[in-house]
């Protein structure tokens, strides 16, 4: 092996102080020549998806030392979107993605680590770690901690987080279920450690991490409580030492082909719309040109092959049993591009190794769930720079819809109107000033979207926002509208009662107001005072870009 990065802190008499400090941590002198491997762990007691990471840390450590490296654990923060939802905390969720990338960069560079194992699981944490890996371009391997099991009930009922908490809350409000049943939902919705059971953002990003070639085979779907996940953690520890010795780095893996494969798998499964933001930001760090329009181009030629919760019937445990990511790649084999992976085999070699696929869960291209992929990019005079819809969660009835605007300048205002019965059939709820700058932080709108479904309005009311949605969102909900309201985008000019046309098949989002009237409104518009004027979020709002570019922070 050629010179290591860690030689800068271990070699020569002038590094005596550095070695003294390393010995002060317990590093024996005879271990100084080994590759120094950082284990960036996002363990926390605050997130169900991360509470089991202490166990995985041990197995990664075992693997690193078995492989001939020396490991160092360091902590990375995590925010649970479900707990942060519906109050000030959600402003912080997306911005933590940037903090995570910056923290990993800082520790790895300051301590001259030779390689990294990135232990992650939930929504912004996984993309933040991938951004750091692409930016640093030193040997890195990702271990996603895995999804939780579904809860079990009578007559084979399976409970899951979004359906049995957010939507159940609205059902209780509407009198569909009583308090006793609501409490059963609360008790059964999160029965084990792990990320939430459906194809929400955390699990979608885990699957895409494996598809990109940045984690070992089966890592994306192996359950948090499984022995398989432990074995993957151990093998990842071993593999990172090999990657250091072979000089294999993320940018050799994160190619244009890798991103196209990831988008196709996302589309085939009907994954979270948040992946648009995250893949754009990771690609930028990797130096790969990935326009927003590519998501729609690939969606038109990639059928949806799985019916996954929250919009469908299957859960992550079903997808894992059906063969996981390799099985999805196999079903897409004629459209998947070959590319190297950090695992060792190429994508095509992984496809060739697949022996069996459960086609009840992952249907063949000849018999898809839907003819197009799960995500669509809409444009029009209401979203000149684009908007995103998870069309896999929209019923056929709502694919074309015209309604009258009900405008709210915050999520809280919309929620109050929904819970008070002030939103009725034929309305289009407009939630604005919740974008990257205006939020700030582009809050997820799971509470209002789940409330719409729980109140039985999913077939008669649409929702549009310059904010974003949880991977748990289903129904006619359009987010990421760009330009956002805080930048004077057309969404800021909508008035109550305006007619809005949603045409998903033709990718249109139009405000039926003539241009002269819009110009008058634009001339009268005044940028509102920032919602948050101090601290990290004020700094974030000053540098963050629009959603159509990934909501990245400008250098």
C-alpha positions in Angstrom: 0.0 0.0 0.0 1.3 3.5 -0.9 1.5 6.3 1.6 -1.6 6.7 3.8 -3.4 9.9 4.7 -2.8 9.0 8.4 1.0 9.1 7.9 0.6 12.9 8.4 -0.1 12.2 12.0 1.9 9.0 12.7 5.2 9.2 10.8 8.4 11.0 11.7 10.0 12.5 14.8 8.1 15.8 14.2 4.8 13.8 14.8 5.8 12.9 18.4 3.0 15.1 19.9 0.4 13.6 17.5 1.4 10.0 18.4 1.4 10.9 22.1 -2.2 12.1 21.8 -3.1 8.9 19.9 -1.5 6.8 22.6 -3.5 8.8 25.1 -6.7 7.5 23.4 -5.3 3.9 23.9 -3.8 3.3 20.4 -0.9 0.8 20.9 2.4 1.8 19.1 2.3 -1.4 16.9 -1.1 -0.3 15.5 0.1 3.1 14.2 0.9 1.6 10.7 -2.6 0.2 10.2 -5.2 2.2 8.1 -7.1 4.5 10.4 -10.8 4.0 9.8 -13.3 6.5 11.2 -16.8 5.1 12.0 -19.2 8.1 11.7 -22.1 6.9 13.8 -25.4 8.7 14.1 -26.5 6.6 17.1 -29.0 8.4 19.3 -31.6 7.5 21.9 -34.0 10.0 20.2 -34.7 8.0 16.9 -36.1 4.5 16.7 -34.1 4.0 13.5 -30.9 4.7 15.4 -31.3 3.2 18.8 -29.9 -0.2 17.6 -26.7 1.3 16.3 -24.6 0.5 19.4 -24.8 -3.1 18.3 -23.9 -2.4 14.7 -21.0 -0.2 15.8 -19.5 -3.3 17.6 -19.8 -5.4 14.4 -18.2 -2.7 12.2 -15.4 -2.4 14.7 -14.8 -6.2 14.7 -14.8 -6.1 10.9 -12.3 -3.2 10.7 -9.9 -4.9 13.1 -10.3 -8.3 11.4 -9.5 -6.6 8.1 -6.3 -5.1 9.5 -7.4 -1.6 10.2 -7.8 0.5 13.4 -11.1 2.1 14.1 -12.2 5.3 15.7 -15.8 6.1 16.5 -17.1 9.7 16.3 -20.6 11.0 16.6 -22.9 12.6 14.0 -26.3 14.2 15.0 -29.7 13.0 13.9 -33.2 14.5 13.8 -36.3 12.3 13.7 -38.6 13.9 11.2 -41.6 12.2 12.8 -40.9 13.8 16.2 -39.9 17.1 14.6 -43.1 17.2 12.5 -45.7 19.9 13.0 -43.7 22.4 15.1 -40.6 24.6 15.0 -38.3 21.5 15.0 -39.1 20.6 11.4 -37.3 23.8 10.3 -34.1 22.1 11.3 -34.5 18.8 9.6 -33.3 19.5 6.0 -30.6 21.9 7.1 -29.0 19.1 9.2 -28.1 17.4 5.9 -25.6 20.2 5.3 -24.3 20.1 8.9 -23.7 16.4 8.7 -21.7 16.6 5.5 -19.7 19.5 7.0 -19.0 17.6 10.2 -17.8 14.5 8.6 -15.6 16.5 6.3 -14.2 18.4 9.3 -13.4 15.3 11.3 -12.0 13.2 8.5 -9.7 16.1 7.3 -8.6 17.3 10.7 -7.6 13.8 11.8 -6.4 12.6 8.4 -8.5 9.4 8.5 -7.7 6.9 5.7 -11.3 5.7 5.3 -14.8 6.0 6.7 -17.7 3.7 7.5 -20.8 5.8 7.6 -23.4 4.4 9.9 -26.8 6.0 9.2 -30.5 5.3 8.7 -32.9 8.2 8.7 -34.1 10.9 6.3 -31.4 13.6 6.1 -28.7 11.7 7.7 -28.1 9.2 4.9 -27.9 11.9 2.1 -25.7 14.1 4.3 -23.2 11.2 4.7 -23.3 10.5 1.0 -22.6 14.1 0.3 -19.6 14.0 2.6 -18.3 10.8 0.9 -18.5 12.4 -2.5 -16.9 15.6 -1.4 -14.0 14.0 0.5 -13.5 11.3 -2.1 -11.6 9.1 0.3 -12.5 5.4 0.7 -16.0 5.3 2.3 -18.7 2.7 2.8 -22.2 3.3 4.0 -24.1 1.0 6.5 -27.8 1.8 6.7 -29.2 0.4 10.0 -32.4 -1.0 8.4 -36.2 -0.8 8.7 -38.3 -1.9 11.6 -40.8 -4.7 11.5 -44.5 -3.9 11.2 -46.7 -4.2 14.2 -49.1 -7.1 14.4 -52.8 -7.1 15.2 -55.9 -9.3 15.0 -56.9 -11.0 11.8 -53.5 -10.5 10.2 -53.6 -6.7 10.4 -50.2 -5.1 10.1 -49.5 -1.7 11.7 -47.1 1.0 10.4 -46.1 4.4 11.5 -47.7 6.9 9.1 -51.0 5.1 8.5 -51.5 4.2 12.1 -50.5 7.5 13.7 -50.8 10.6 11.4 -53.8 9.2 9.4 -55.3 7.5 12.4 -55.2 10.9 14.2 -57.4 12.4 11.5 -59.7 9.4 11.5 -60.2 9.8 15.3 -61.0 13.5 14.7 -63.6 12.5 12.0 -65.1 9.9 14.3 -64.1 7.0 12.2 -62.2 5.3 15.0 -62.6 5.7 18.8 -59.9 6.5 21.4 -59.3 2.9 22.2 -58.5 2.0 18.6 -56.3 5.1 18.4 -54.3 4.0 21.4 -53.9 0.5 19.8 -52.5 2.2 16.7 -50.1 4.3 18.9 -48.9 1.2 20.7 -48.4 -1.0 17.6 -47.1 1.5 15.1 -43.4 1.3 16.0 -42.8 -2.2 17.5 -39.0 -2.5 17.0 -35.9 -0.5 16.4 -35.4 0.6 12.8 -36.6 3.1 10.2 -40.3 3.4 9.5 -41.7 0.3 7.7 -42.9 1.7 4.4 -41.0 3.2 1.5 -40.6 6.5 3.2 -37.5 8.7 2.7 -35.2 6.8 5.1 -35.8 3.4 3.4 -35.8 4.9 -0.1 -32.4 6.4 0.5 -31.1 3.2 2.0 -32.2 1.4 -1.2 -30.7 4.1 -3.4 -27.4 3.9 -1.4 -27.1 0.3 -2.3 -28.1 0.9 -5.9 -25.5 3.6 -6.2 -22.9 1.0 -5.1 -22.1 2.7 -1.8 -23.2 -0.1 0.5 -23.0 -3.8 0.4 -25.5 -6.0 -1.3 -28.8 -6.4 0.7 -27.8 -3.6 3.1 -30.6 -1.4 1.8 -33.4 -3.7 2.9 -32.0 -6.0 5.6 -34.1 -5.5 8.7 -32.7 -3.6 11.7 -33.4 -6.5 14.0 -31.9 -9.2 11.7 -28.7 -11.1 12.1 -28.1 -10.4 8.4 -27.7 -6.7 9.3 -25.0 -7.6 11.8 -23.1 -9.7 9.2 -23.4 -6.8 6.7 -21.9 -4.4 9.4 -19.0 -6.8 10.0 -18.4 -7.3 6.3 -18.5 -3.5 5.8 -15.8 -3.1 8.4 -13.6 -5.6 6.6 -14.3 -4.2 3.2 -13.4 -0.6 4.0 -9.8 -1.7 4.9 -9.6 -3.3 1.4 -10.9 -0.2 -0.2 -8.2 1.9 1.5 -5.5 -0.6 0.3 -6.9 -0.6 -3.2 -7.4 3.1 -3.4 -11.1 2.9 -4.4 -13.0 6.1 -3.7 -16.6 7.2 -4.0 -16.2 9.3 -7.2 -15.1 6.1 -9.0 -18.5 4.7 -8.1 -20.8 7.7 -8.2 -20.9 8.1 -11.9 -23.6 9.3 -14.2 -24.6 5.6 -14.7 -24.9 5.1 -11.0 -27.3 8.0 -10.6 -29.5 6.9 -13.5 -29.7 3.4 -12.0 -30.7 4.9 -8.7 -33.4 7.1 -10.2 -34.8 4.1 -12.1 -34.9 1.9 -9.0 -36.6 4.8 -7.1 -39.2 5.2 -9.9 -39.8 1.4 -10.1 -40.6 1.2 -6.4 -42.6 4.4 -6.1 -40.2 5.9 -3.5 -40.1 9.2 -1.6 -40.2 12.5 -3.5 -37.5 13.7 -1.2 -35.0 11.7 -3.1 -35.1 14.3 -5.9 -33.6 16.8 -3.5 -31.0 14.4 -2.2 -29.8 12.8 -5.4 -29.4 16.3 -6.9 -27.2 17.4 -3.9 -25.1 14.2 -3.9 -24.5 14.4 -7.6 -23.3 18.0 -7.3 -20.8 16.9 -4.7 -19.7 14.0 -7.0 -19.2 16.4 -9.9 -22.0 14.7 -11.9 -24.4 16.9 -14.0 -27.9 15.8 -13.1 -30.7 18.1 -14.3 -34.1 17.9 -12.6 -35.6 17.1 -16.0 -33.8 13.7 -16.0 -36.2 12.4 -13.3 -39.1 13.0 -15.5 -37.4 11.6 -18.7 -36.6 8.4 -16.8 -40.0 8.2 -15.2 -41.8 8.2 -18.6 -39.7 5.1 -19.6 -39.5 3.3 -16.3 -42.7 1.5 -15.1 -43.7 1.2 -11.5 -43.1 -2.4 -10.5 -44.0 -2.5 -6.8 -47.0 -1.5 -4.7 -45.3 -0.3 -1.5 -46.7 1.3 1.6 -47.8 4.1 2.2 -49.5 4.2 -1.2 -49.6 0.4 -1.6 -49.8 -2.9 0.3 -46.3 -4.1 0.7 -43.8 -3.2 3.4 -40.0 -3.2 3.6 -39.9 -6.7 5.2 -41.8 -8.0 2.1 -39.4 -6.3 -0.3 -36.4 -7.8 1.6 -37.9 -11.3 1.5 -38.7 -10.8 -2.3 -35.0 -10.3 -3.0 -34.3 -6.7 -2.1 -32.4 -4.3 -4.4 -30.8 -7.1 -6.5 -34.2 -8.4 -7.4 -35.4 -4.9 -8.4 -32.3 -4.5 -10.6 -33.0 -7.9 -12.1 -36.5 -6.9 -13.1 -35.1 -3.7 -14.7 -32.1 -5.5 -16.1 -32.6 -4.4 -19.7 -32.7 -0.7 -18.6 -30.0 -0.8 -16.0 -26.5 0.5 -16.8 -23.4 -1.4 -15.8 -21.2 0.3 -13.2 -18.7 -0.6 -10.5 -19.7 -0.9 -6.9 -17.8 -0.7 -3.6 -19.0 -4.2 -2.9 -16.7 -5.6 -5.6 -19.0 -7.0 -8.3 -20.4 -4.7 -10.9 -24.1 -3.9 -11.2 -24.5 -6.3 -14.1 -22.7 -9.0 -12.1 -25.1 -8.5 -9.2 -28.0 -8.8 -11.5 -26.6 -12.1 -12.9 -26.3 -13.5 -9.4 -30.1 -13.2 -8.8 -31.6 -16.7 -8.6 -35.2 -15.9 -7.7 -37.6 -12.9 -7.5 -41.0 -12.9 -5.8 -43.0 -11.3 -8.6 -46.0 -10.7 -6.4 -44.0 -8.0 -4.6 -41.7 -6.9 -7.5 -43.7 -7.3 -10.7 -42.1 -7.9 -14.1 -41.8 -5.0 -16.6 -44.4 -6.9 -18.8 -47.0 -6.6 -16.0 -46.3 -3.3 -14.1 -48.3 -1.7 -11.3 -48.3 1.5 -13.4 -46.9 2.2 -16.8 -44.8 5.1 -15.5 -42.4 5.6 -12.6 -43.4 6.8 -9.1 -42.2 10.5 -9.5 -43.2 13.1 -12.0 -41.9 16.6 -12.6 -44.5 19.2 -13.3 -44.1 22.7 -14.9 -46.3 25.6 -15.9 -46.9 29.2 -15.0 -47.3 28.2 -11.3 -43.9 26.3 -11.3 -41.7 27.7 -14.0 -38.6 25.9 -12.6 -40.5 22.7 -11.7 -42.5 20.9 -9.0 -42.4 17.3 -7.8 -45.3 14.9 -7.3 -45.2 11.3 -6.0 -47.6 10.1 -8.7 -47.4 6.5 -7.3 -49.5 7.7 -4.4 -52.2 9.5 -6.5 -55.4 7.8 -7.5 -56.4 7.8 -11.1 -59.3 10.1 -10.3 -57.0 12.8 -9.1 -54.4 12.6 -11.9 -56.4 15.4 -13.5 -58.0 18.0 -11.2 -59.2 21.6 -11.3 -59.9 23.3 -8.0 -60.2 26.6 -6.3 -57.3 27.9 -4.2 -57.3 28.1 -0.4 -54.1 29.9 0.5 -52.1 29.7 3.7 -48.8 31.3 4.5 -47.7 28.5 6.9 -48.3 24.8 7.6 -50.0 25.7 10.9 -52.6 27.8 9.2 -53.5 25.0 6.8 -53.7 22.4 9.7 -56.0 24.6 11.7 -58.3 25.0 8.7 -58.3 21.3 8.0 -59.0 20.3 11.6 -61.8 22.9 11.8 -63.5 21.5 8.7 -62.9 24.7 6.6 -61.4 22.8 3.6 -64.0 21.1 1.4 -64.2 19.1 -1.8 -63.0 21.0 -4.8 -60.4 23.0 -2.9 -56.7 23.1 -3.6 -54.8 23.9 -0.4 -51.9 26.2 -1.1 -49.2 26.2 1.6 -46.4 28.7 0.8 -43.5 30.5 2.4 -42.3 27.0 3.5 -39.5 26.6 0.9 -35.8 26.4 1.6 -35.5 30.1 2.2 -39.0 31.0 3.3 -39.5 28.2 5.8 -36.6 28.3 6.4 -35.7 24.7 6.0 -38.4 23.5 3.6 -40.5 21.7 6.2 -42.2 18.4 5.4 -46.0 18.5 5.2 -46.9 15.0 6.4 -49.4 16.3 9.0 -51.7 18.1 6.5 -51.4 15.5 3.8 -52.1 12.7 6.2 -55.0 14.7 7.7 -56.5 15.1 4.2 -56.4 11.3 3.7 -57.7 10.6 7.2 -60.6 13.0 6.7 -61.5 11.3 3.5 -60.6 14.2 1.3 -57.9 12.4 -0.7 -60.2 12.0 -3.7 -61.6 15.6 -3.8 -58.9 18.0 -2.5 -55.3 18.6 -3.7 -52.4 20.3 -1.9 -49.5 22.3 -3.4 -46.6 23.8 -1.6 -43.1 25.2 -2.0 -42.3 23.0 1.0 -41.8 19.3 0.7 -43.4 16.0 1.8 -42.5 13.1 3.9 -41.9 9.8 2.1 -45.1 8.8 4.0 -47.2 11.2 2.0 -49.8 9.9 -0.4 -52.5 11.6 -2.4 -52.6 14.5 -4.8 -49.8 16.5 -3.2 -47.4 18.6 -5.2 -44.2 20.0 -3.5 -40.9 21.6 -4.3 -42.6 24.4 -6.3 -39.9 26.6 -7.7 -39.3 29.5 -7.5 -40.5 29.5 -3.9 -42.8 32.2 -2.5 -40.0 33.9 -0.5 -38.2 34.6 -3.8 -41.4 36.0 -5.4 -42.3 32.9 -7.3 -45.8 32.7 -8.8 -47.1 30.6 -5.8 -46.8 33.9 -3.7 -49.2 35.6 -6.1 -52.1 33.1 -5.8 -55.3 34.5 -4.2 -58.2 32.6 -2.5 -60.6 31.4 -5.2 -58.2 31.3 -8.1 -58.6 28.3 -10.3 -55.6 25.9 -10.5 -55.2 23.1 -13.0 -53.3 19.9 -12.0 -52.6 17.7 -15.0 -50.1 15.0 -14.0 -50.2 12.9 -17.2 -49.2 16.0 -19.2 -47.0 17.3 -16.4 -48.8 20.7 -16.1 -49.4 22.9 -13.0 -51.2 26.0 -14.1 -52.8 29.0 -12.4 -55.8 30.2 -14.4 -55.1 33.9 -14.0 -54.2 36.1 -17.0 -50.7 37.5 -17.2 -51.8 41.1 -16.8 -53.5 40.3 -13.5 -50.4 38.4 -12.3 -48.2 41.4 -13.2 -50.3 43.7 -11.1 -50.1 41.3 -8.2 -46.3 40.9 -8.7 -45.9 44.7 -8.6 -47.8 44.8 -5.3 -46.0 41.9 -3.7 -43.6 42.6 -0.9 -41.1 40.1 0.5 -42.2 39.2 4.1 -40.1 39.5 7.1 -38.0 36.3 7.8 -39.8 33.9 10.1 -36.5 33.2 11.9 -34.0 36.0 12.2 -31.1 34.5 14.3 -29.1 31.4 14.8 -28.1 28.7 12.3 -31.4 28.8 10.4 -30.9 32.5 9.6 -27.5 31.7 8.2 -28.9 28.8 6.3 -31.7 30.9 4.7 -29.1 33.3 3.4 -27.1 30.7 1.4 -29.6 27.9 0.5 -30.7 27.5 -3.1 -34.0 26.6 -4.7 -35.5 23.1 -4.5 -35.0 22.5 -8.2 -31.2 22.6 -7.6 -31.4 20.3 -4.5 -31.7 23.0 -1.8 -27.9 23.1 -1.5 -25.9 25.7 0.3 -23.9 27.9 -2.0 -20.2 28.0 -1.4 
